[in-house]
Each structure stands twice: as structure tokens, then as C-alpha cells.
């Protein structure tokens, strides 16, 4: 074979450029979808954009294998291909994303065993983001009046759809910020540095930046929503909905203003769908976001912007660095062991690692491929702040000496086909990573009475909001939900997940004879998709106390008619409102 290294590099970059063009086209359509309120197009665009990367990887790989026998390239040819690729991407604004694109193709062709920094982009590049944000931000101010600053910010972001009452919103924002931030009550110089791009997600648009008050700085986020009839309050029953195509007049309003890291972190949560935001300089934008969200890791921020594949690259690099600076051992995760997944963690790292078992319990009527499909569904579906995002890895290599003996024994016992042990490494052929949370069943064992009431209420809200997004969790046991550091209940066990509209919610038929109720088997027929909500209370709660607290807020979950009503709303194309901040952060619109 002639040396085709330059052609290999060129084809990879050409495929990546096509992917980036498609990514930008879908992303840039977010503004129009938001302004017209085309919510179903929003959901379709999110799924389509995720699919683009797999299309790029499969298309380039197929071509290189068929035309260049690329799976047989020598080490020297790959080294030269990488050098050619480095020259091609030099000076690009998205060079780090292009490196990940190259890595994807390399791994598919050469395999995990050949992955090293001579052949691919394994190590993190030297810092190339000096923090000069002139290309991605705009400075507004200085002003001595907060209301005038807010007015200037909103004027700098033009929407074709008008605001319903902009002066009211500016007054509300000013009043709320001054009530919580005494420093703003006295005349002083205030200015802000706003990212030029609008962040779109679901039915909202967000203006993100940094507020400077004298020597004090804080994040600033302005949440914009549509002003339409029928909007509900989140967290109670089925949230506010709107069916598209009803000819309603569209107007905008400011729904919330955020000025602290904790609330902004919730907007960028791992339980939310990826933003649609124009990002010309990804590294610079992530650096800016990391400055206002220092507790977010770089991989989380890249992922939230839609660059979830590069988020995996950043995760791996950060993980390797963490291993070099820690010495604790990987152990089996706390909580009740799953029937489909075995889960382990590194206590010093806020991530869990999930491996599919070789054999499932007989009560789990699913296959390995169905589990994978369920996780992909969650990746592409609107997670409405109630499902944890995951990253999927193939042939992940761990240092063996960091694994506890108990964990190695567990992996060999329940997932031997996924595990390869060498003298130095544990190689797992397929796993998922996920941000760690406190399992809900463990949380309720240690919380106080107020926390118990709040978390059980939010557990019900999570179930209802998933249902409103056309998701039925299937196995709704407490152990399959977690509690985030913000106290939010999140679903994370997806092996029985399905669309709500696929479920048949039934009332339990009356017993024919007294003996029927004592029988081991039901006296009525049960189809695979039949669900009986009346049974939920029995298997969800092992104590009358927990069941009683839950019933105070969510007794309707045990009523088949409630679930049917949600199904009807979904079938009528109602799209729920999703607010990635607490209800108390919503501005009053009197």
C-alpha cells in the first residue's frame, strides 16, 4: 500500500467539517424555532443533532475501510496521518473538537490497544485560551442605575417576537435583585460582560454573562419565555402545557433572573438537554463559563453546549489527572444492587460507572440491546431535569491496583464477558458513566422530617414531569432515583423505561371469589404493557408512614385515570413547560 496518510487525514477532516456544518445549521435554527414557538421542532432538532455525530463516524469509517483498507494501517502511517491532521487543524477555532473527531475514527479503525499520544490525541493540549473574550462577549455599561443596565442588556439581544410588557419585567428584575443584593441599592458603577450568543433549550432562551458591581462580580442569567395562555406553575401535578399550531399570539416575557452560582449551576445541570447555542470559539466559551461556574468541570460544560463527544474526551483526560493525584480505591457503589447493572465508583470522584450484567434476573424481561436502546433514548429525549445524562465508553482501561478485591470479584461474577484482566489493568469493554447522586432510599433513611416531606413531594413531581414528557420510568422504586446536591430527585435506572403512550393503564378487576385475592397469581389476564397504578403504593413504599406522606401530595399517581389524562395530553401534542430553576426564582407577573 502506498503511503496514504495525508489522504486519511484529509478524509477524516472533511467528514468532520460536514458534521460541524450540519451541527451549526441545526443550532442556528434554534432562534426561529423559539420565536415561532415550534416546540415539537425543538425536540426533533435536539435528537437529530445528536445523531449527526454517529453518522459522521460511521460514514468516514466505512469509506476509509472500503477505499483505503484503513483497518490495516501501520503504526508509522497513523503517526504521519496525525502529523498531517495537526497541520490541517492548526489555527482553527474548534481545533479541540476536531481532535476528538480524529480520535473517534482512530479508535473505530485501530482499536483501543493502539490508543496513545503518538497516534492520536490522548493528552490534553497546552492551555490555548488566554481569557481574552472580545470575540465572544459584549460589554454593557457602565451604568449607575440597575434598571438602565438591564434595559441596555435586553436591547442588545433583538428578537422579532415582541415582549408583552418589557417595562414591567425590568421593574420586577430590578426589584428582586435589589432586595437580595443590598450592594445594588446605593448608586454605584455597575456593568456586565454578556456572552454574545443566546442559549436556547426546550421552550426557553437564556442570556448568560457576568455582572460587575465595583470590585464584586457574580454570574448573571436572564431567562426568557413565551407569554401564552394556559401556562402553569411547575412542580404541581402535570406542569403547564401548550399545544402547537393553535394560532395564539406569541409574546415574550422575562421569567427569571439569576445572579448566583448555585442557581446558574442548575440551569447547566447534567439532568437537562443540551443547549442550542452558536459557539464559534468552544474553548473560550467553556473557559468563560468555568469562571462563573467554577464547580462545574470542563467536560460537563462542553457536554451542556452539545459537544458531548468532546465532553467524553475532557472527562477521560480529567479522570486520568484525578487518578494521578489520588490514591483511594474503586469500590462497589452504595445502595441496593441492580438486577441489570452492576455499579461501582471512586469515592473521591463524583461519578459512578455502570456495567451491564451478563445475566439478568428472571423478572427482567429485557435483553442487553434493549438496555442500550433505553440509554440512547434518554440521550436523545428531553430529560426535563429529571433524568441523568450518561456517557458511553468502549474498552475503558483502569489501573488494576486501584480496584478493591471485592469489586474485582463482583465484576468477574456478574459481568465476565465485559471484563478483561491483565497484570496491570482492568479493561471494561462497555460501560456508562454518570454523575453520582445519593440513592433516594438511602437519603430518606438519614433526613429529617422536613427534608423527608420535601423529597417525597419532589419524587412525585419527578414521576409526573417524566410522564408529561412522554416517559414512563417502568421500575419506579426509590432505589432507582437519586438526590442531587441541590436536593432534586432524578431518575437514573433506565432498563425498563418506555414511552408513556405505549403503556396500557388499567383498573384492577374486582375479584370473582374471595379466594381470588389470596391466590398467588392474578385472577385476570395481564398483557406485557399493562400497568395497574393501584399497586404502586404497595411496592413503592415499605412503610405506611412514607406512603401517607406521599399521598398528601400525589395520591393521583395511584389512579389509572390520571395516567390516561396525561397520555391524552401527550397524544394531543401538548409540550410541557420546563423551568431549570426553583419556582421561587420565577418573577411575579401581576
Secondary structure as UniProt FT lines:
FT   HELIX           5..28
FT   HELIX           30..36
FT   HELIX           39..68
FT   HELIX           70..72
FT   HELIX           75..89
FT   TURN            90..91
FT   TURN            93..94
FT   HELIX           95..110
FT   HELIX           112..114
FT   TURN            117..119
FT   TURN            134..136
FT   STRAND          137..143
FT   HELIX           146..155
FT   HELIX           166..180
FT   HELIX           182..184
FT   STRAND          190..195
FT   STRAND          199..201
FT   TURN            202..203
FT   STRAND          204..213
FT   TURN            214..215
FT   STRAND          216..226
FT   TURN            229..230
FT   TURN            234..235
FT   STRAND          241..243
FT   STRAND          252..258
FT   HELIX           261..267
FT   TURN            270..271
FT   HELIX           282..292
FT   TURN            294..295
FT   HELIX           298..304
FT   TURN            305..306
FT   HELIX           308..324
FT   STRAND          330..332
FT   STRAND          341..346
FT   TURN            347..348
FT   STRAND          351..356
FT   TURN            362..363
FT   HELIX           368..380
FT   TURN            384..386
FT   STRAND          390..399
FT   HELIX           400..402
FT   HELIX           405..414
FT   HELIX           416..418
FT   STRAND          419..421
FT   STRAND          425..435
FT   STRAND          438..439
FT   HELIX           440..446
FT   HELIX           449..468
FT   TURN            469..470
FT   STRAND          471..472
FT   HELIX           478..480
FT   STRAND          481..483
FT   TURN            485..486
FT   STRAND          489..491
FT   TURN            495..496
FT   STRAND          498..499
FT   HELIX           500..502
FT   STRAND          504..505
FT   HELIX           514..518
FT   TURN            528..529
FT   STRAND          530..531
FT   HELIX           533..535
FT   HELIX           536..540
FT   HELIX           544..554
FT   HELIX           555..558
FT   HELIX           560..571
FT   TURN            572..573
FT   STRAND          574..576
FT   HELIX           583..585
//
